[in-house]
Amino acid sequence: MNLKHLITAAALLAASLAGFAQSPIVIKFSHVVADDTPKGKGAQKFKELAEARSNGRVRVEVYPNSQLYKDKEELEALQLGAVQMLAPSLSKFGPLGAKEFEVFDLPFIFDNVQELHRVMDGAIGNRLMKSLDSKGIVGLAFWDNGFKEMTANTPLRKPEDFRGLKMRIQSSKVLDAQFRAVNANPQVLAFSEVYQAMQTGVVDGSENTPSNIFSQHHNEVQKYLTVSDHGYIGYAVVANKKFWDGLPADIRSILEGAMKDATKFTTEHAQSDNEEALKKIAAAGKTQIIRLTPQERAVWKKAMEKVHRQMEDRIGRDLIQAIYKETGFKPE
């Protein structure tokens, strides 16, 4: 090969390497809910910010509505590197071995968003996120959805009304105990399967936030919704640790900033999204809205509070007590 050919070959190789170097880093971000929910909007905001601030060096592919993986599959897919980011509900980490996250499933442990964020945004939240490192997962942020309400085809006003009902739950020992405390029969189902299960009578009811209930049309197959605010649904945005640690430092810094701002965006919109969804459910006219009085809610709280004690060995008594101290919760 003469000098001219060598120069040409070198130029082609350099161009090829430059093109390779400029190929965007692809982040597959999978989740199980609709785009028009707090989590769905948060994922889209993160995509928008990450791509803009990296000047095209990062491409975020968002896959909503269980397009890639269902509830039980997505964390394993993350650990294997099949996806790079997820935002699973906090209940999902218990089966993974991070049982401390199930503290957020305890009924009535938070009375309002302010109490919740004192825990999430402080030392307790940091401790929980760090515990994921050993699972090959990096915890990036907590995202709000909101407080849960009960739906069923029978009115739920007092604990006795739950007796014998088949209630859908996420895979969580705490949520299982919560419904058993009021003599219901908890049924673990993937989120994507709940509508059909309600429609066909496989389950009688469920618990979820208004935004999830409305976006998945659960209100079309549930006659009653009780505004109970008995529990919380939030998410931990997580990444595959090997992928995250292997990112160029400047890219990781950009993504951390994008995540911080997407988290702020999600928190600000979650409450209003749920309030708006509840109005739409009422306006649709297929579901009767039941609002508990403070006295009725106190009866529910007393009936379910024993779950806190039952779960001390699983979650950790010290963690539960630390949250009580932070929020001012006083058990009966």
C-alpha positions as YAML, in Angstrom:
chain: A
units: angstrom
residues:
- id: 1
  name: MET
  ca: [0.00, 0.00, 0.00]
- id: 2
  name: ASN
  ca: [1.51, 3.37, -1.03]
- id: 3
  name: LEU
  ca: [1.62, 6.51, 1.08]
- id: 4
  name: LYS
  ca: [-1.47, 7.97, -0.57]
- id: 5
  name: HIS
  ca: [-3.49, 4.86, 0.25]
- id: 6
  name: LEU
  ca: [-2.19, 4.85, 3.82]
- id: 7
  name: ILE
  ca: [-3.21, 8.48, 4.30]
- id: 8
  name: THR
  ca: [-6.65, 7.77, 2.84]
- id: 9
  name: ALA
  ca: [-7.11, 4.71, 5.06]
- id: 10
  name: ALA
  ca: [-5.99, 6.65, 8.12]
- id: 11
  name: ALA
  ca: [-8.44, 9.44, 7.31]
- id: 12
  name: LEU
  ca: [-11.30, 6.96, 6.91]
- id: 13
  name: LEU
  ca: [-10.40, 5.27, 10.21]
- id: 14
  name: ALA
  ca: [-10.25, 8.63, 11.99]
- id: 15
  name: ALA
  ca: [-13.63, 9.62, 10.58]
- id: 16
  name: SER
  ca: [-15.08, 6.27, 11.63]
- id: 17
  name: LEU
  ca: [-13.70, 6.60, 15.17]
- id: 18
  name: ALA
  ca: [-14.96, 10.17, 15.41]
- id: 19
  name: GLY
  ca: [-18.42, 9.03, 14.36]
- id: 20
  name: PHE
  ca: [-18.30, 6.24, 16.92]
- id: 21
  name: ALA
  ca: [-17.17, 8.64, 19.64]
- id: 22
  name: GLN
  ca: [-20.07, 10.93, 18.81]
- id: 23
  name: SER
  ca: [-22.68, 8.18, 18.97]
- id: 24
  name: PRO
  ca: [-25.11, 9.16, 21.75]
- id: 25
  name: ILE
  ca: [-25.22, 7.30, 25.03]
- id: 26
  name: VAL
  ca: [-28.61, 5.58, 25.00]
- id: 27
  name: ILE
  ca: [-30.57, 5.31, 28.24]
- id: 28
  name: LYS
  ca: [-33.59, 3.04, 28.15]
- id: 29
  name: PHE
  ca: [-35.98, 4.30, 30.85]
- id: 30
  name: SER
  ca: [-38.78, 1.80, 31.44]
- id: 31
  name: HIS
  ca: [-41.87, 2.23, 33.63]
- id: 32
  name: VAL
  ca: [-45.33, 0.70, 34.04]
- id: 33
  name: VAL
  ca: [-47.72, 3.66, 34.13]
- id: 34
  name: ALA
  ca: [-49.14, 6.09, 31.58]
- id: 35
  name: ASP
  ca: [-47.37, 9.16, 30.23]
- id: 36
  name: ASP
  ca: [-49.98, 11.49, 31.76]
- id: 37
  name: THR
  ca: [-49.26, 10.49, 35.38]
- id: 38
  name: PRO
  ca: [-46.72, 12.08, 37.77]
- id: 39
  name: LYS
  ca: [-44.13, 9.39, 36.99]
- id: 40
  name: GLY
  ca: [-44.81, 9.51, 33.26]
- id: 41
  name: LYS
  ca: [-44.43, 13.29, 33.19]
- id: 42
  name: GLY
  ca: [-41.28, 13.09, 35.31]
- id: 43
  name: ALA
  ca: [-39.69, 10.61, 32.90]
- id: 44
  name: GLN
  ca: [-40.48, 12.85, 29.95]
- id: 45
  name: LYS
  ca: [-39.08, 15.91, 31.74]
- id: 46
  name: PHE
  ca: [-35.86, 14.04, 32.54]
- id: 47
  name: LYS
  ca: [-35.55, 13.00, 28.87]
- id: 48
  name: GLU
  ca: [-36.07, 16.59, 27.71]
- id: 49
  name: LEU
  ca: [-33.51, 18.04, 30.13]
- id: 50
  name: ALA
  ca: [-30.88, 15.31, 29.70]
- id: 51
  name: GLU
  ca: [-30.93, 15.48, 25.91]
- id: 52
  name: ALA
  ca: [-30.90, 19.29, 25.76]
- id: 53
  name: ARG
  ca: [-28.15, 19.79, 28.33]
- id: 54
  name: SER
  ca: [-25.90, 17.10, 26.86]
- id: 55
  name: ASN
  ca: [-26.19, 18.62, 23.36]
- id: 56
  name: GLY
  ca: [-27.21, 15.28, 21.92]
- id: 57
  name: ARG
  ca: [-24.56, 13.20, 23.66]
- id: 58
  name: VAL
  ca: [-27.33, 11.40, 25.56]
- id: 59
  name: ARG
  ca: [-30.53, 9.93, 24.14]
- id: 60
  name: VAL
  ca: [-33.22, 8.87, 26.61]
- id: 61
  name: GLU
  ca: [-35.76, 6.34, 25.31]
- id: 62
  name: VAL
  ca: [-38.82, 6.27, 27.59]
- id: 63
  name: TYR
  ca: [-40.98, 3.13, 27.51]
- id: 64
  name: PRO
  ca: [-44.24, 3.66, 29.49]
- id: 65
  name: ASN
  ca: [-47.21, 1.39, 30.22]
- id: 66
  name: SER
  ca: [-45.20, -1.84, 30.68]
- id: 67
  name: GLN
  ca: [-44.14, -1.76, 27.02]
- id: 68
  name: LEU
  ca: [-40.89, -3.52, 27.89]
- id: 69
  name: TYR
  ca: [-41.38, -5.12, 31.31]
- id: 70
  name: LYS
  ca: [-44.11, -5.73, 33.86]
- id: 71
  name: ASP
  ca: [-43.80, -5.00, 37.57]
- id: 72
  name: LYS
  ca: [-42.06, -8.21, 38.56]
- id: 73
  name: GLU
  ca: [-39.66, -8.20, 35.61]
- id: 74
  name: GLU
  ca: [-38.27, -4.69, 35.51]
- id: 75
  name: LEU
  ca: [-35.81, -4.75, 38.43]
- id: 76
  name: GLU
  ca: [-34.23, -7.96, 37.18]
- id: 77
  name: ALA
  ca: [-33.95, -6.37, 33.73]
- id: 78
  name: LEU
  ca: [-32.18, -3.39, 35.31]
- id: 79
  name: GLN
  ca: [-29.73, -5.58, 37.21]
- id: 80
  name: LEU
  ca: [-28.94, -7.48, 34.02]
- id: 81
  name: GLY
  ca: [-28.39, -4.23, 32.11]
- id: 82
  name: ALA
  ca: [-31.28, -4.76, 29.67]
- id: 83
  name: VAL
  ca: [-32.49, -1.28, 30.68]
- id: 84
  name: GLN
  ca: [-30.48, 1.49, 32.27]
- id: 85
  name: MET
  ca: [-33.10, 3.33, 34.35]
- id: 86
  name: LEU
  ca: [-36.38, 2.61, 36.12]
- id: 87
  name: ALA
  ca: [-38.69, 4.34, 38.57]
- id: 88
  name: PRO
  ca: [-40.31, 1.43, 40.45]
- id: 89
  name: SER
  ca: [-42.77, 2.03, 43.24]
- id: 90
  name: LEU
  ca: [-41.11, 1.72, 46.64]
- id: 91
  name: SER
  ca: [-42.96, -1.54, 47.33]
- id: 92
  name: LYS
  ca: [-40.94, -3.26, 44.60]
- id: 93
  name: PHE
  ca: [-37.70, -3.23, 46.59]
- id: 94
  name: GLY
  ca: [-38.89, -5.58, 49.34]
- id: 95
  name: PRO
  ca: [-38.81, -8.71, 47.14]
- id: 96
  name: LEU
  ca: [-35.34, -7.61, 45.99]
- id: 97
  name: GLY
  ca: [-34.10, -7.87, 49.57]
- id: 98
  name: ALA
  ca: [-34.29, -4.16, 50.47]
- id: 99
  name: LYS
  ca: [-37.13, -4.66, 52.93]
- id: 100
  name: GLU
  ca: [-36.58, -1.29, 54.60]
- id: 101
  name: PHE
  ca: [-38.31, 0.39, 51.64]
- id: 102
  name: GLU
  ca: [-41.56, -1.26, 52.70]
- id: 103
  name: VAL
  ca: [-41.74, 1.25, 55.55]
- id: 104
  name: PHE
  ca: [-43.44, 3.56, 53.03]
- id: 105
  name: ASP
  ca: [-46.23, 0.98, 52.68]
- id: 106
  name: LEU
  ca: [-47.22, 1.17, 56.34]
- id: 107
  name: PRO
  ca: [-50.79, 2.46, 56.54]
- id: 108
  name: PHE
  ca: [-51.31, 5.93, 58.03]
- id: 109
  name: ILE
  ca: [-47.62, 6.45, 58.89]
- id: 110
  name: PHE
  ca: [-47.69, 9.83, 57.11]
- id: 111
  name: ASP
  ca: [-50.48, 12.35, 57.61]
- id: 112
  name: ASN
  ca: [-49.33, 14.79, 54.94]
- id: 113
  name: VAL
  ca: [-46.74, 15.51, 52.25]
- id: 114
  name: GLN
  ca: [-44.65, 17.67, 54.59]
- id: 115
  name: GLU
  ca: [-44.07, 14.75, 56.99]
- id: 116
  name: LEU
  ca: [-43.27, 12.48, 54.07]
- id: 117
  name: HIS
  ca: [-40.61, 14.78, 52.64]
- id: 118
  name: ARG
  ca: [-38.94, 15.33, 56.00]
- id: 119
  name: VAL
  ca: [-38.23, 11.60, 55.90]
- id: 120
  name: MET
  ca: [-37.48, 11.17, 52.19]
- id: 121
  name: ASP
  ca: [-35.27, 14.21, 51.78]
- id: 122
  name: GLY
  ca: [-33.30, 13.71, 54.99]
- id: 123
  name: ALA
  ca: [-30.94, 11.19, 56.55]
- id: 124
  name: ILE
  ca: [-33.47, 8.35, 56.46]
- id: 125
  name: GLY
  ca: [-34.00, 8.70, 52.70]
- id: 126
  name: ASN
  ca: [-30.25, 8.88, 52.06]
- id: 127
  name: ARG
  ca: [-29.69, 5.75, 54.12]
- id: 128
  name: LEU
  ca: [-32.32, 3.84, 52.14]
- id: 129
  name: MET
  ca: [-30.88, 4.88, 48.79]
- id: 130
  name: LYS
  ca: [-27.35, 3.84, 49.79]
- id: 131
  name: SER
  ca: [-28.64, 0.39, 50.74]
- id: 132
  name: LEU
  ca: [-29.31, -0.31, 47.04]
- id: 133
  name: ASP
  ca: [-25.61, -0.19, 46.09]
- id: 134
  name: SER
  ca: [-25.12, -3.80, 47.14]
- id: 135
  name: LYS
  ca: [-27.89, -4.83, 44.71]
- id: 136
  name: GLY
  ca: [-26.04, -3.40, 41.71]
- id: 137
  name: ILE
  ca: [-28.39, -0.41, 41.68]
- id: 138
  name: VAL
  ca: [-27.79, 3.31, 42.17]
- id: 139
  name: GLY
  ca: [-30.58, 5.31, 43.82]
- id: 140
  name: LEU
  ca: [-30.93, 8.69, 42.11]
- id: 141
  name: ALA
  ca: [-34.08, 10.32, 43.48]
- id: 142
  name: PHE
  ca: [-37.43, 9.84, 45.15]
- id: 143
  name: TRP
  ca: [-40.43, 10.85, 43.03]
- id: 144
  name: ASP
  ca: [-43.89, 11.50, 44.40]
- id: 145
  name: ASN
  ca: [-47.11, 10.09, 43.11]
- id: 146
  name: GLY
  ca: [-49.37, 10.73, 46.07]
- id: 147
  name: PHE
  ca: [-51.63, 9.28, 48.70]
- id: 148
  name: LYS
  ca: [-53.74, 6.24, 47.95]
- id: 149
  name: GLU
  ca: [-57.51, 5.88, 47.90]
- id: 150
  name: MET
  ca: [-59.61, 2.72, 47.98]
- id: 151
  name: THR
  ca: [-61.85, 1.59, 45.12]
- id: 152
  name: ALA
  ca: [-64.35, -1.26, 45.09]
- id: 153
  name: ASN
  ca: [-67.75, -2.29, 43.80]
- id: 154
  name: THR
  ca: [-69.14, -1.96, 47.28]
- id: 155
  name: PRO
  ca: [-68.99, 1.20, 49.43]
- id: 156
  name: LEU
  ca: [-66.07, 1.26, 51.86]
- id: 157
  name: ARG
  ca: [-66.88, 3.46, 54.87]
- id: 158
  name: LYS
  ca: [-65.74, 1.36, 57.81]
- id: 159
  name: PRO
  ca: [-63.24, -1.48, 58.34]
- id: 160
  name: GLU
  ca: [-65.99, -4.11, 58.42]
- id: 161
  name: ASP
  ca: [-66.88, -3.27, 54.80]
- id: 162
  name: PHE
  ca: [-63.65, -4.92, 53.62]
- id: 163
  name: ARG
  ca: [-64.56, -8.35, 54.97]
- id: 164
  name: GLY
  ca: [-64.14, -11.03, 52.30]
- id: 165
  name: LEU
  ca: [-63.27, -8.63, 49.46]
- id: 166
  name: LYS
  ca: [-60.52, -9.61, 47.03]
- id: 167
  name: MET
  ca: [-58.27, -6.54, 46.94]
- id: 168
  name: ARG
  ca: [-55.43, -6.16, 44.46]
- id: 169
  name: ILE
  ca: [-52.02, -5.28, 45.92]
- id: 170
  name: GLN
  ca: [-48.46, -4.86, 44.75]
- id: 171
  name: SER
  ca: [-46.11, -7.58, 45.93]
- id: 172
  name: SER
  ca: [-45.58, -6.31, 49.49]
- id: 173
  name: LYS
  ca: [-45.81, -8.16, 52.80]
- id: 174
  name: VAL
  ca: [-46.90, -4.89, 54.41]
- id: 175
  name: LEU
  ca: [-49.80, -4.36, 52.01]
- id: 176
  name: ASP
  ca: [-50.78, -8.01, 52.44]
- id: 177
  name: ALA
  ca: [-50.91, -7.48, 56.22]
- id: 178
  name: GLN
  ca: [-52.79, -4.18, 55.79]
- id: 179
  name: PHE
  ca: [-55.72, -5.84, 54.06]
- id: 180
  name: ARG
  ca: [-55.69, -8.89, 56.30]
- id: 181
  name: ALA
  ca: [-56.02, -6.48, 59.25]
- id: 182
  name: VAL
  ca: [-59.50, -5.61, 57.93]
- id: 183
  name: ASN
  ca: [-60.34, -9.21, 56.92]
- id: 184
  name: ALA
  ca: [-59.95, -8.68, 53.17]
- id: 185
  name: ASN
  ca: [-58.20, -11.13, 50.82]
- id: 186
  name: PRO
  ca: [-55.15, -9.49, 49.19]
- id: 187
  name: GLN
  ca: [-54.33, -10.56, 45.64]
- id: 188
  name: VAL
  ca: [-50.93, -9.77, 44.05]
- id: 189
  name: LEU
  ca: [-51.33, -8.62, 40.44]
- id: 190
  name: ALA
  ca: [-49.17, -6.72, 37.98]
- id: 191
  name: PHE
  ca: [-50.43, -3.17, 37.45]
- id: 192
  name: SER
  ca: [-51.06, -3.81, 33.75]
- id: 193
  name: GLU
  ca: [-53.46, -6.66, 34.62]
- id: 194
  name: VAL
  ca: [-55.64, -4.82, 37.14]
- id: 195
  name: TYR
  ca: [-58.27, -3.34, 34.79]
- id: 196
  name: GLN
  ca: [-59.17, -6.73, 33.30]
- id: 197
  name: ALA
  ca: [-59.16, -8.34, 36.74]
- id: 198
  name: MET
  ca: [-61.63, -5.74, 37.96]
- id: 199
  name: GLN
  ca: [-63.75, -6.04, 34.83]
- id: 200
  name: THR
  ca: [-64.03, -9.83, 35.14]
- id: 201
  name: GLY
  ca: [-64.42, -9.97, 38.93]
- id: 202
  name: VAL
  ca: [-61.06, -11.60, 39.62]
- id: 203
  name: VAL
  ca: [-60.62, -8.80, 42.17]
- id: 204
  name: ASP
  ca: [-63.28, -6.69, 43.88]
- id: 205
  name: GLY
  ca: [-61.19, -3.59, 44.40]
- id: 206
  name: SER
  ca: [-57.80, -2.01, 44.85]
- id: 207
  name: GLU
  ca: [-55.86, 0.91, 46.29]
- id: 208
  name: ASN
  ca: [-54.11, 3.53, 44.21]
- id: 209
  name: THR
  ca: [-53.67, 7.22, 43.59]
- id: 210
  name: PRO
  ca: [-56.36, 9.08, 41.63]
- id: 211
  name: SER
  ca: [-53.96, 9.74, 38.73]
- id: 212
  name: ASN
  ca: [-53.25, 6.02, 38.34]
- id: 213
  name: ILE
  ca: [-56.91, 5.08, 38.80]
- id: 214
  name: PHE
  ca: [-58.07, 7.53, 36.13]
- id: 215
  name: SER
  ca: [-55.26, 6.99, 33.61]
- id: 216
  name: GLN
  ca: [-55.82, 3.23, 33.66]
- id: 217
  name: HIS
  ca: [-59.64, 3.60, 33.53]
- id: 218
  name: HIS
  ca: [-60.14, 1.69, 36.78]
- id: 219
  name: ASN
  ca: [-62.99, 4.06, 37.62]
- id: 220
  name: GLU
  ca: [-64.92, 2.63, 34.66]
- id: 221
  name: VAL
  ca: [-65.09, -0.77, 36.38]
- id: 222
  name: GLN
  ca: [-65.31, 0.34, 40.04]
- id: 223
  name: LYS
  ca: [-68.52, 1.77, 41.47]
- id: 224
  name: TYR
  ca: [-67.07, 3.45, 44.56]
- id: 225
  name: LEU
  ca: [-63.93, 5.38, 45.50]
- id: 226
  name: THR
  ca: [-63.20, 6.20, 49.13]
- id: 227
  name: VAL
  ca: [-60.88, 9.16, 49.71]
- id: 228
  name: SER
  ca: [-58.91, 7.60, 52.56]
- id: 229
  name: ASP
  ca: [-55.33, 8.87, 52.06]
- id: 230
  name: HIS
  ca: [-54.33, 5.81, 54.07]
- id: 231
  name: GLY
  ca: [-51.03, 5.11, 52.36]
- id: 232
  name: TYR
  ca: [-48.49, 6.52, 49.98]
- id: 233
  name: ILE
  ca: [-47.23, 5.64, 46.53]
- id: 234
  name: GLY
  ca: [-43.85, 6.99, 45.57]
- id: 235
  name: TYR
  ca: [-41.03, 5.87, 43.36]
- id: 236
  name: ALA
  ca: [-37.28, 5.51, 43.57]
- id: 237
  name: VAL
  ca: [-35.59, 6.48, 40.33]
- id: 238
  name: VAL
  ca: [-32.72, 4.04, 39.95]
- id: 239
  name: ALA
  ca: [-29.99, 3.17, 37.48]
- id: 240
  name: ASN
  ca: [-27.88, 0.13, 36.73]
- id: 241
  name: LYS
  ca: [-24.78, 0.76, 38.89]
- id: 242
  name: LYS
  ca: [-22.23, -0.56, 36.39]
- id: 243
  name: PHE
  ca: [-23.71, 1.64, 33.65]
- id: 244
  name: TRP
  ca: [-23.94, 4.72, 35.89]
- id: 245
  name: ASP
  ca: [-20.42, 4.38, 37.30]
- id: 246
  name: GLY
  ca: [-19.05, 3.88, 33.78]
- id: 247
  name: LEU
  ca: [-20.43, 7.17, 32.42]
- id: 248
  name: PRO
  ca: [-18.00, 10.01, 31.63]
- id: 249
  name: ALA
  ca: [-17.86, 12.30, 34.66]
- id: 250
  name: ASP
  ca: [-19.22, 15.31, 32.80]
- id: 251
  name: ILE
  ca: [-22.17, 13.32, 31.45]
- id: 252
  name: ARG
  ca: [-22.96, 11.94, 34.89]
- id: 253
  name: SER
  ca: [-22.92, 15.48, 36.27]
- id: 254
  name: ILE
  ca: [-25.33, 16.64, 33.55]
- id: 255
  name: LEU
  ca: [-27.67, 13.73, 34.27]
- id: 256
  name: GLU
  ca: [-27.59, 14.40, 38.03]
- id: 257
  name: GLY
  ca: [-28.61, 18.00, 37.37]
- id: 258
  name: ALA
  ca: [-31.37, 16.91, 34.99]
- id: 259
  name: MET
  ca: [-32.63, 14.43, 37.59]
- id: 260
  name: LYS
  ca: [-32.65, 17.08, 40.32]
- id: 261
  name: ASP
  ca: [-34.78, 19.40, 38.19]
- id: 262
  name: ALA
  ca: [-37.06, 16.61, 36.95]
- id: 263
  name: THR
  ca: [-37.61, 15.60, 40.59]
- id: 264
  name: LYS
  ca: [-38.61, 19.15, 41.52]
- id: 265
  name: PHE
  ca: [-40.97, 19.22, 38.53]
- id: 266
  name: THR
  ca: [-42.56, 15.89, 39.51]
- id: 267
  name: THR
  ca: [-43.05, 16.88, 43.15]
- id: 268
  name: GLU
  ca: [-44.70, 20.16, 42.16]
- id: 269
  name: HIS
  ca: [-47.14, 18.46, 39.78]
- id: 270
  name: ALA
  ca: [-48.02, 15.26, 41.64]
- id: 271
  name: GLN
  ca: [-50.57, 16.74, 44.04]
- id: 272
  name: SER
  ca: [-52.34, 18.86, 41.43]
- id: 273
  name: ASP
  ca: [-52.43, 15.91, 39.00]
- id: 274
  name: ASN
  ca: [-54.17, 13.77, 41.61]
- id: 275
  name: GLU
  ca: [-56.63, 16.50, 42.52]
- id: 276
  name: GLU
  ca: [-57.49, 16.96, 38.85]
- id: 277
  name: ALA
  ca: [-57.85, 13.19, 38.31]
- id: 278
  name: LEU
  ca: [-60.26, 12.94, 41.25]
- id: 279
  name: LYS
  ca: [-62.40, 15.69, 39.70]
- id: 280
  name: LYS
  ca: [-62.43, 13.85, 36.38]
- id: 281
  name: ILE
  ca: [-63.42, 10.58, 38.06]
- id: 282
  name: ALA
  ca: [-66.34, 12.35, 39.75]
- id: 283
  name: ALA
  ca: [-67.33, 14.08, 36.51]
- id: 284
  name: ALA
  ca: [-67.31, 10.79, 34.56]
- id: 285
  name: GLY
  ca: [-70.26, 9.76, 36.69]
- id: 286
  name: LYS
  ca: [-69.51, 6.03, 36.92]
- id: 287
  name: THR
  ca: [-67.94, 6.12, 40.38]
- id: 288
  name: GLN
  ca: [-69.42, 7.47, 43.60]
- id: 289
  name: ILE
  ca: [-66.88, 9.41, 45.67]
- id: 290
  name: ILE
  ca: [-66.99, 8.73, 49.42]
- id: 291
  name: ARG
  ca: [-65.14, 11.17, 51.68]
- id: 292
  name: LEU
  ca: [-64.36, 9.89, 55.17]
- id: 293
  name: THR
  ca: [-64.97, 12.16, 58.12]
- id: 294
  name: PRO
  ca: [-62.00, 12.63, 60.50]
- id: 295
  name: GLN
  ca: [-63.79, 10.29, 62.93]
- id: 296
  name: GLU
  ca: [-64.28, 7.59, 60.27]
- id: 297
  name: ARG
  ca: [-60.66, 7.88, 59.16]
- id: 298
  name: ALA
  ca: [-59.53, 7.51, 62.78]
- id: 299
  name: VAL
  ca: [-61.40, 4.18, 62.96]
- id: 300
  name: TRP
  ca: [-59.59, 2.95, 59.83]
- id: 301
  name: LYS
  ca: [-56.28, 4.09, 61.29]
- id: 302
  name: LYS
  ca: [-56.87, 2.23, 64.54]
- id: 303
  name: ALA
  ca: [-57.83, -0.96, 62.66]
- id: 304
  name: MET
  ca: [-54.71, -0.92, 60.47]
- id: 305
  name: GLU
  ca: [-52.14, 0.47, 62.88]
- id: 306
  name: LYS
  ca: [-51.32, -2.96, 64.28]
- id: 307
  name: VAL
  ca: [-49.55, -3.66, 60.97]
- id: 308
  name: HIS
  ca: [-46.76, -1.32, 62.16]
- id: 309
  name: ARG
  ca: [-45.99, -3.66, 65.07]
- id: 310
  name: GLN
  ca: [-46.38, -6.79, 62.95]
- id: 311
  name: MET
  ca: [-43.77, -5.52, 60.48]
- id: 312
  name: GLU
  ca: [-41.11, -4.44, 63.00]
- id: 313
  name: ASP
  ca: [-39.03, -7.58, 62.53]
- id: 314
  name: ARG
  ca: [-39.22, -7.33, 58.74]
- id: 315
  name: ILE
  ca: [-38.67, -3.61, 58.23]
- id: 316
  name: GLY
  ca: [-36.71, -2.79, 61.38]
- id: 317
  name: ARG
  ca: [-38.10, -1.37, 64.59]
- id: 318
  name: ASP
  ca: [-35.37, 1.27, 64.71]
- id: 319
  name: LEU
  ca: [-36.35, 2.58, 61.28]
- id: 320
  name: ILE
  ca: [-40.04, 2.77, 62.16]
- id: 321
  name: GLN
  ca: [-39.24, 4.54, 65.42]
- id: 322
  name: ALA
  ca: [-36.96, 6.98, 63.60]
- id: 323
  name: ILE
  ca: [-39.85, 7.92, 61.30]
- id: 324
  name: TYR
  ca: [-42.19, 8.30, 64.28]
- id: 325
  name: LYS
  ca: [-39.67, 10.72, 65.79]
- id: 326
  name: GLU
  ca: [-39.37, 12.66, 62.54]
- id: 327
  name: THR
  ca: [-43.13, 12.96, 61.93]
- id: 328
  name: GLY
  ca: [-44.47, 13.09, 65.48]
- id: 329
  name: PHE
  ca: [-46.53, 9.92, 64.93]
- id: 330
  name: LYS
  ca: [-47.97, 8.63, 68.20]
- id: 331
  name: PRO
  ca: [-49.13, 5.00, 68.07]
- id: 332
  name: GLU
  ca: [-52.25, 4.00, 69.98]
...
